[in-house]
Amino acid sequence: MPMPTPRPIPADTVSLADYERHFHAMMDPAIRAYIAGAAADGITQHENRAALERLRLLPRVMADLSQASARTTLFGEPLEYPVLIGPTAFHKLVDPDGEVATVQAAGLTRTWMTVSVQASVTLEEVSRHASAPLWFQLYMQPRRDDTLSLVRRAEDAGYRAIVVTADAVVSGIRNIEQRAGFRLPPGISAVNLAGFAPNEPVIARAGSPVFQGMLRGAPTWGDIAWLCGQTALPVVIKGMLNAADVRPALDAGVSGIVVSNHGGRTLDTVPATIDVLPAIAQAVSGRVPVLLDGGIRRGTDIVKAMALGASAVLLGQPVLHALAVGGMPGVAHMLTILQTELEVAMALLGQPRLEGLGPSVLHRSP
């Protein structure tokens, strides 16, 4: 597959939607299907955006904005903006520098980055180019020794948290990707997993293989409790939609929760993340930070997430859109657009501080 060549950012690129539009126009169809494709019929992916768009904001006027700031803290560390780069795999699919370009853009914009275990650059190499805090995303491996090896590498490289993805015990049904025939091109792989013994092949006697061995290594809350006992880093669980999972997560020792439906890429027809956020935030009741991903494309989306209980949001696909279109400068530009939109939204709402973004900034129709 040909590698896209980043070019000067088109002059009409003034929003995240513009980056997405240019991404679709320039990208190899198979890679586009992998990055942008949703699970099954794409209902959840569409609903992530639609649910955010349905919410309306209710401004106050004549507020004192002289000391306005979008700064906050997370796990005791100062965070310039409540926006983090979420974990996405294989950045080299869209830029030859891969995650190195992304982390350099993160540093320029003072944005924290979550590095995927399926990155196309080693977690150590990404860390060497980082100037803002890093988190490390982890899929629990079938062998605990392999999981622990990854955690120790992240600790040694200075990562600040471990993010365990919980909502993909198997891959979702990605028909768009299947139709396109996507395969990783030569030279791109999940380099952090190199050297691990391959999993035993699953051979189905008849019918679907899913219940005939594919789930033998599926993690449980017991595995999360074990992991929390193995590291001093905060362990964040990513992929929660059901408030009933809050109690077992807290009992297992997690330090944070990401409300996520994997961008609509695993189980289709689950709710939009913004719609389940209030129930999860209520169940957490301030005991740990709650973050949200899924469909964030505007500064107003960040405001809505904060108003409904999120401490911060994560970006996934927009990072890859911008990286493909403009390389490292594209990612920095995209993040700056979102930061600016957030500050404009806060100013026009009459809310100079993030802590003022509660349910009162949302308009409820009679």
Summary of the structure (lengths in Angstrom):
residues: 366
radius of gyration: 20.0
end to end distance: 53.0
largest distance: 70.1
contacts: 1211
relative contact order: 0.21
helix: 43%
strand: 12%
